[in-house]
């Protein structure tokens, strides 16, 4: 049991390192003032991450203070394991 937890912990640390160097791009449509139609949610980020980088993270582990509603680059926190979290960079650009 202890060995399994240690392996999961090491995998989470490795994934946290990998996420730092990745840029996930999400295309979106917006109105004239630059605000998005709708918003980018943690589910959208999880989906884009799996399609672009083949990394599968549950949408509940992606922490957004609030949904993304404008174009730009955002730093998103990802909870990977007990006391281990990583940072992911998400760029929202015009579709």
C-alpha positions, 0 to 999 in steps of 0.5 A: 500500500505504501509503495503504491502511494509513493508511486502515485506521488512520484507520478503526480510530481512528474506530471506537475513538472510536465504541465509547467512547460505546456501551453494549452490553446482553446479557440473561442468565439467572442462578441465585438467587445472581446468578451466570449460567448459563454465561458471557458470552464474546467471541462473545456480545459480538461478536454483541450488538454487531452486532445492536444497533449494526451494528458487526462486530468479529471475536470474536478481537479482543475481549479478555476477561481471563476470561469474564463470570459475573455481572450488571453493567457491564464495560469490555472491550478491543477490538484494532482495528489494530496498536497501536490498541485501543478500549474497549467497555462491556458491561452484563449484565442479567437476561433 
